[in-house]
Amino acid sequence: MNPVHEFYDSFRLSFTEARPRQRPQRRFKFFESRVSVWTLLPWLAFAGPSAWSAEQGWYPHEGGLLKYRVNIRFGEEPSDTLPPGWKFGRVSAVATDAAGEVYVFQRGAKADPIIVFDAKGKFLRSWGKGLFGNPHGLRIDADGHVWVTDNGDHQVMKFTRDGRLLLTLGKKRQPGTDAETFNRPTDIAFTRSGDFYVADGYGNSRVVKFSREGKYLSAWGKRGTGPGEFNTPHSIAVDSKGLVYVSDRENNRIQIFEADGKFVRQWNHLGATQSLFITPAEELWIITHRNNIENLTYDTLAGRIMRIHLASGRILGAMESPGHMIHVTPAGEIFIASLTGNVFRWYPGWLTQSAGSEEGLRPNNP
């Protein structure tokens, strides 16, 4: 038996036998709190580290471990096919289209902001040099158009797959709160009809709804902690019923709304969520952190990928990963855009033995 538990049980037994049996439940609760905090401390200090070590260890993953392998340098390993001299800066967003092509939105000066790869990481094309103040979110709609949010220049843009600009919302370098402006927008989500929502954002604390043609329809939210109020709406997603899920990151919660902005419920148990993604099969995937302070202190390094039951918010599985934005493919692969300057490609699988003497000579997870 663990020495701490053995001592605790024997001491508790002697105490309860020596005391009168009047109101035993209340006395037991009082004793439990006093023994656990004060009585054991001198004994544990005397017992030394061995007594404490039995109490320490790895905590289980929330909902169980998600068994995935990972390529930590997608687009750069096992073969680097980027143009000579190119290198990712901070990678803010990633998404795939219906053809399986992977779109990376990055902030570094040594490559174009939008870089496109095939499904295996081979460079295909790029664009966007000089177009953006600070790349943030990237999503692809049902028609294959590429949408980005620029939280430096306060704009939302729509492109073709090859980079031709089709639509710009917001006024360049002019923050605002009316129907024609944003203030550091963060993310975008689409309804089945093609209407879309913009999370707006770092400067504003609201959600803005547009028609599929880009006409302003409505907006809701203000800075605060109450229902329908936000402190950094960082990511947004829409399910098949039209419910709108908003990562209210600095308030450490996800808020859920009807299509018109009516508050439905909130989840407070998932931490400071960076990014939301709902699959066509109604699976919710998130990249999150324990709380907003830990997220900012570690600069997104101490993250968790979680699979969430959409109706209840129950955690179905988790695994560690740094990350800023998440995208899940129809094949079940998970792409993570990381501010470390990486794109992580997670795919189902699990190693059953170590690499032995060959470890470190080549990537273990191609």
C-alpha positions as CSV (number, residue, x, y, z in Angstrom):
1,M,0.0,0.0,0.0
2,N,1.1,3.6,-0.6
3,P,2.8,4.8,2.6
4,V,0.7,8.0,2.6
5,H,-2.5,6.0,2.3
6,E,-1.4,3.4,5.0
7,F,-0.6,6.2,7.5
8,Y,-3.8,8.0,6.7
9,D,-6.0,5.0,7.1
10,S,-4.5,3.9,10.4
11,F,-4.6,7.4,11.9
12,R,-8.2,7.9,10.8
13,L,-9.3,4.6,12.3
14,S,-7.7,5.3,15.7
15,F,-9.3,8.7,15.8
16,T,-12.8,7.6,14.9
17,E,-12.6,4.7,17.4
18,A,-11.5,7.1,20.2
19,R,-14.2,9.7,19.6
20,P,-17.9,9.4,20.6
21,R,-20.2,8.3,17.8
22,Q,-22.5,11.4,18.0
23,R,-23.1,13.0,14.6
24,P,-20.5,10.9,12.9
25,Q,-21.0,12.2,9.4
26,R,-20.3,15.8,10.3
27,R,-17.3,14.9,12.5
28,F,-15.8,12.7,9.8
29,K,-16.0,15.5,7.2
30,F,-14.4,18.0,9.6
31,F,-11.6,15.5,10.4
32,E,-11.0,14.6,6.8
33,S,-10.3,18.3,5.9
34,R,-8.0,18.8,9.0
35,V,-6.0,15.6,8.5
36,S,-5.5,16.1,4.8
37,V,-4.1,19.6,5.1
38,W,-2.4,19.9,8.5
39,T,-1.8,16.6,10.3
40,L,0.0,14.9,7.4
41,L,2.3,17.7,6.4
42,P,5.0,17.1,9.1
43,W,4.9,13.4,8.5
44,L,5.2,13.8,4.7
45,A,8.1,16.2,5.2
46,F,9.9,13.6,7.4
47,A,9.1,10.8,5.0
48,G,10.8,12.6,2.1
49,P,10.4,12.6,-1.7
50,S,9.6,8.9,-1.9
51,A,6.2,9.4,-0.2
52,W,5.3,12.3,-2.6
53,S,6.5,10.5,-5.7
54,A,3.8,7.8,-5.3
55,E,1.2,10.6,-5.7
56,Q,2.7,12.1,-8.8
57,G,2.5,10.9,-12.4
58,W,0.9,11.5,-15.8
59,Y,-2.7,12.4,-15.8
60,P,-5.0,10.6,-18.2
61,H,-6.0,12.4,-21.4
62,E,-9.4,14.0,-21.2
63,G,-11.9,11.5,-22.8
64,G,-9.1,9.1,-23.5
65,L,-6.0,9.3,-25.7
66,L,-6.5,10.1,-29.4
67,K,-4.1,7.7,-31.2
68,Y,-2.5,9.7,-34.1
69,R,1.0,10.0,-35.5
70,V,2.3,13.3,-36.7
71,N,4.5,14.9,-39.4
72,I,5.7,17.9,-37.5
73,R,7.1,19.7,-40.7
74,F,4.5,19.2,-43.4
75,G,5.7,20.8,-46.6
76,E,9.3,20.7,-45.5
77,E,9.8,17.0,-44.6
78,P,10.5,14.3,-45.7
79,S,11.2,16.4,-48.8
80,D,11.5,20.2,-48.8
81,T,9.9,21.3,-52.1
82,L,9.5,25.0,-51.2
83,P,11.3,27.4,-53.6
84,P,15.0,28.0,-52.7
85,G,15.4,30.3,-49.7
86,W,11.7,30.0,-48.7
87,K,10.8,29.3,-45.1
88,F,7.6,29.5,-43.0
89,G,7.3,32.3,-40.5
90,R,4.5,32.0,-37.9
91,V,1.8,29.8,-39.5
92,S,-1.6,31.3,-38.6
93,A,-4.1,29.1,-40.5
94,V,-4.3,26.0,-42.7
95,A,-7.2,24.4,-44.6
96,T,-7.7,21.8,-47.4
97,D,-10.0,21.9,-50.4
98,A,-12.1,19.2,-52.0
99,A,-9.2,18.2,-54.2
100,G,-7.0,17.6,-51.1
101,E,-4.8,20.6,-51.7
102,V,-3.5,22.2,-48.5
103,Y,-3.5,26.0,-48.1
104,V,-1.1,27.5,-45.6
105,F,-1.5,31.1,-44.3
106,Q,1.8,32.3,-42.8
107,R,3.4,35.6,-41.6
108,G,7.0,35.3,-42.5
109,A,8.9,37.5,-44.9
110,K,10.8,34.7,-46.5
111,A,7.8,33.3,-48.4
112,D,4.5,34.3,-49.9
113,P,1.7,34.5,-47.3
114,I,-0.5,31.9,-49.0
115,I,1.3,28.7,-50.0
116,V,-0.5,25.7,-51.5
117,F,0.7,22.1,-51.4
118,D,-0.6,18.8,-52.6
119,A,-1.8,16.2,-50.0
120,K,1.7,14.8,-49.6
121,G,3.4,18.2,-49.0
122,K,4.7,19.0,-52.5
123,F,4.7,22.8,-53.3
124,L,2.2,23.8,-56.0
125,R,1.7,27.5,-56.0
126,S,1.6,30.7,-53.9
127,W,0.4,34.3,-53.7
128,G,-0.4,37.3,-51.6
129,K,2.9,39.1,-51.3
130,G,2.2,42.6,-50.0
131,L,-1.6,42.1,-49.7
132,F,-1.9,41.5,-45.9
133,G,-1.1,43.4,-42.8
134,N,-1.2,40.4,-40.5
135,P,-2.5,37.0,-41.7
136,H,-4.9,35.3,-39.3
137,G,-7.7,33.0,-40.4
138,L,-8.2,31.0,-43.7
139,R,-11.2,28.9,-44.6
140,I,-12.5,27.3,-47.9
141,D,-16.2,27.5,-48.7
142,A,-18.3,24.8,-50.4
143,D,-17.5,26.3,-53.9
144,G,-13.8,26.0,-53.3
145,H,-13.2,29.8,-52.8
146,V,-10.4,30.7,-50.4
147,W,-11.4,33.3,-47.6
148,V,-8.9,35.0,-45.3
149,T,-9.2,37.3,-42.4
150,D,-6.4,40.0,-42.1
151,N,-6.4,41.3,-38.5
152,G,-3.6,43.8,-39.3
153,D,-5.4,45.7,-42.1
154,H,-9.0,45.0,-40.8
155,Q,-10.2,43.1,-43.9
156,V,-11.8,39.9,-45.1
157,M,-10.9,38.7,-48.6
158,K,-12.2,36.1,-51.0
159,F,-10.0,34.5,-53.6
160,T,-10.1,31.8,-56.3
161,R,-8.0,28.7,-55.8
162,D,-5.2,30.3,-57.9
163,G,-5.2,33.6,-56.0
164,R,-7.4,35.9,-58.0
165,L,-9.1,38.4,-55.7
166,L,-12.9,38.3,-55.9
167,L,-14.2,40.3,-52.9
168,T,-12.9,42.5,-50.2
169,L,-14.8,43.5,-47.1
170,G,-13.7,46.1,-44.7
171,K,-11.6,49.2,-45.3
172,K,-7.8,48.8,-45.4
173,R,-6.1,50.0,-42.3
174,Q,-9.4,51.7,-41.1
175,P,-10.8,50.0,-38.0
176,G,-14.5,50.5,-37.2
177,T,-17.7,49.0,-35.8
178,D,-20.2,49.8,-38.5
179,A,-21.6,47.7,-41.4
180,E,-18.6,48.5,-43.6
181,T,-15.6,48.0,-41.3
182,F,-14.0,45.5,-38.9
183,N,-11.5,45.9,-36.1
184,R,-9.0,43.1,-36.3
185,P,-11.2,40.2,-37.6
186,T,-10.1,36.7,-36.7
187,D,-12.1,34.0,-38.4
188,I,-15.0,33.1,-40.8
189,A,-17.7,30.4,-41.0
190,F,-20.2,29.5,-43.6
191,T,-23.8,28.3,-43.5
192,R,-25.2,25.7,-45.9
193,S,-26.9,28.4,-47.9
194,G,-23.6,30.3,-48.4
195,D,-24.2,33.1,-45.9
196,F,-21.3,33.6,-43.6
197,Y,-20.2,34.9,-40.2
198,V,-17.1,36.9,-39.4
199,A,-15.6,36.8,-35.8
200,D,-14.6,40.4,-35.2
201,G,-12.3,40.0,-33.3
202,Y,-9.4,41.4,-31.4
203,G,-10.5,45.1,-31.6
204,N,-14.2,44.6,-31.7
205,S,-16.1,42.0,-29.7
206,R,-18.9,41.0,-32.0
207,V,-20.0,38.5,-34.7
208,V,-21.1,40.0,-38.1
209,K,-23.4,38.1,-40.5
210,F,-23.3,38.6,-44.3
211,S,-25.2,37.1,-47.3
212,R,-23.4,34.9,-49.7
213,E,-22.9,37.9,-51.9
214,G,-21.2,39.8,-49.1
215,K,-24.1,42.1,-48.1
216,Y,-24.2,43.0,-44.4
217,L,-27.1,41.4,-42.6
218,S,-26.7,41.8,-38.9
219,A,-24.3,41.8,-36.0
220,W,-24.3,41.0,-32.3
221,G,-22.0,41.2,-29.3
222,K,-20.1,43.7,-27.2
223,R,-17.1,43.5,-24.8
224,G,-18.0,41.8,-21.5
225,T,-18.5,38.5,-19.7
226,G,-22.2,38.0,-19.9
227,P,-24.2,35.8,-22.4
228,G,-23.7,37.2,-25.9
229,E,-20.7,39.3,-24.8
230,F,-17.2,38.6,-25.8
231,N,-13.5,39.1,-25.0
232,T,-11.7,38.1,-28.2
233,P,-14.0,36.0,-30.3
234,H,-11.1,34.1,-31.9
235,S,-12.8,31.3,-33.9
236,I,-16.2,30.5,-35.3
237,A,-18.1,27.5,-36.7
238,V,-21.6,26.6,-37.9
239,D,-23.3,23.2,-37.6
240,S,-25.8,21.6,-39.9
241,K,-28.7,23.0,-37.9
242,G,-27.4,26.6,-38.3
243,L,-26.2,27.0,-34.7
244,V,-23.2,29.3,-34.4
245,Y,-20.3,28.3,-32.1
246,V,-18.0,31.1,-31.0
247,S,-14.7,30.7,-29.3
248,D,-14.8,33.4,-26.6
249,R,-11.2,32.8,-25.9
250,E,-10.2,35.3,-23.2
251,N,-13.4,34.4,-21.3
252,N,-12.4,30.8,-21.4
253,R,-15.6,29.5,-23.0
254,I,-17.4,28.6,-26.1
255,Q,-20.8,30.3,-26.7
256,I,-23.5,28.9,-28.9
257,F,-26.1,30.9,-30.7
258,E,-29.0,30.6,-33.0
259,A,-28.6,32.0,-36.5
260,D,-30.0,35.4,-35.5
261,G,-27.6,35.7,-32.6
262,K,-30.0,34.5,-29.8
263,F,-27.9,33.0,-27.0
264,V,-28.5,29.3,-26.5
265,R,-25.9,28.0,-24.1
266,Q,-22.2,28.1,-23.2
267,W,-19.4,25.6,-22.3
268,N,-17.0,26.7,-19.7
269,H,-15.0,23.4,-19.3
270,L,-12.9,23.5,-22.5
271,G,-10.4,26.2,-21.6
272,A,-9.2,29.0,-23.9
273,T,-10.2,27.7,-27.3
274,Q,-8.0,28.9,-30.1
275,S,-9.9,27.2,-33.0
276,L,-13.1,25.3,-33.8
277,F,-13.8,23.0,-36.7
278,I,-17.1,21.1,-37.3
279,T,-16.9,18.2,-39.8
280,P,-19.7,17.3,-42.3
281,A,-20.3,14.3,-39.9
282,E,-21.1,16.8,-37.1
283,E,-17.9,16.2,-35.2
284,L,-16.5,19.2,-33.3
285,W,-12.7,19.4,-33.1
286,I,-10.8,22.1,-31.2
287,I,-7.3,23.3,-30.4
288,T,-7.4,24.7,-26.9
289,H,-5.4,25.5,-23.8
290,R,-6.1,25.2,-20.1
291,N,-6.9,28.9,-19.7
292,N,-6.2,32.2,-21.5
293,I,-3.2,33.2,-19.3
294,E,-1.5,29.8,-19.9
295,N,-2.1,30.1,-23.6
296,L,-0.6,33.6,-23.8
297,T,2.3,32.8,-21.4
298,Y,3.3,29.7,-23.4
299,D,2.5,31.4,-26.8
300,T,0.2,28.5,-27.8
301,L,2.8,25.8,-27.0
302,A,0.9,24.0,-24.3
303,G,-2.1,23.1,-26.4
304,R,-4.5,20.2,-26.6
305,I,-6.4,18.8,-29.6
306,M,-9.8,17.6,-28.4
307,R,-12.7,15.8,-30.1
308,I,-16.0,17.1,-28.7
309,H,-19.5,15.6,-28.7
310,L,-21.4,18.4,-30.5
311,A,-24.7,18.1,-28.7
312,S,-23.4,17.9,-25.1
313,G,-19.9,19.3,-25.2
314,R,-18.5,16.1,-23.7
315,I,-14.8,15.5,-24.4
316,L,-14.4,12.3,-26.4
317,G,-10.6,12.3,-26.7
318,A,-7.5,14.5,-26.4
319,M,-3.8,14.7,-27.3
320,E,-1.1,17.3,-27.0
321,S,-0.2,19.8,-29.7
322,P,0.8,23.4,-30.1
323,G,-1.5,25.2,-32.3
324,H,-3.4,28.3,-33.5
325,M,-5.9,27.0,-36.0
326,I,-7.2,23.5,-36.8
327,H,-8.7,21.8,-39.9
328,V,-9.9,18.2,-40.2
329,T,-10.1,16.5,-43.6
330,P,-12.8,14.0,-44.8
331,A,-10.1,11.2,-44.4
332,G,-9.7,12.0,-40.8
333,E,-6.3,13.8,-41.0
334,I,-5.9,16.8,-38.7
335,F,-3.9,19.8,-39.9
336,I,-2.7,22.3,-37.3
337,A,-1.3,25.8,-38.0
338,S,1.3,26.5,-35.4
339,L,2.9,29.8,-34.5
340,T,6.1,27.9,-34.0
341,G,6.5,28.1,-37.8
342,N,5.2,24.6,-38.5
343,V,2.2,22.9,-40.1
344,F,1.5,19.7,-38.2
345,R,-0.2,16.8,-40.1
346,W,-1.8,14.4,-37.7
347,Y,-3.0,11.1,-39.1
348,P,-4.5,7.9,-37.5
349,G,-1.9,5.5,-36.3
350,W,0.3,4.5,-33.4
351,L,3.8,3.2,-33.0
352,T,4.1,-0.2,-31.4
353,Q,7.9,-0.2,-30.8
354,S,10.8,2.3,-30.7
355,A,12.9,3.2,-33.7
356,G,16.0,1.8,-32.0
357,S,19.4,2.7,-33.3
358,E,17.9,4.3,-36.4
359,E,16.1,7.0,-34.4
360,G,16.9,10.6,-35.5
361,L,18.4,9.6,-38.8
362,R,15.2,10.3,-40.6
363,P,11.7,11.5,-39.8
364,N,9.8,8.7,-37.9
365,N,6.4,10.0,-39.2
366,P,6.5,10.8,-42.9
